[in-house]
Amino acid sequence: MILRTTRNLVDESGYSMAWYAVVFAFVLLPLMSLAVDITRLLYVRNDLQTSVDAACEAAGLAADVAYFNLTGEQRVHSGLAATYALQAFHSSASEAGLSRYSAALTAVIVLADTEVACAAHASVQTFIRITPALNVNVQSRSRMRFVEQEP
């Protein structure tokens, strides 16, 4: 008598689908979010640098003209420099809310009589909300110069 054994063959047609799901969840999604986050970080850094450059240039324009007329020496009016810098920074960083990042002008320092340094910080929300926000810091310097006009 011949005994015939039947094997229960397991259908493996969906086996590769599970591997694709694992690879997609643990490899491709983090890589895609990393690509999006790095692109946004570079965009924010460029936008923030432009805003800080504008703020520093505006601060450099805050010349103390009355002091220059009296003494002939050049200097930046420190109170006006900070005000001009804040106005220029906020007007040029107006896209921050649309691009989901928060920007702040952190320092306006009069280094010398004619030189101003500015710094700013931005916090960028990531694509996947469970990861911490990315931080960007930029700096800029500006030097002003008076040119006497001949009458």
GISUL-V988691 format. One record per helix or strand. SS is the DSSP state (helix for helix, strand for strand). FROM is the first residue (numbers start at 0). LEN is the number of residues. Records with the same first field share a line. If there is no record, write none. Layout:
# GISUL-V988691
SS = FROM-LEN ; FROM-LEN
This chain:
# GISUL-V988691
helix = 14-46 ; 64-7 ; 77-15
strand = 62-1 ; 75-1 ; 100-12 ; 114-10 ; 133-10
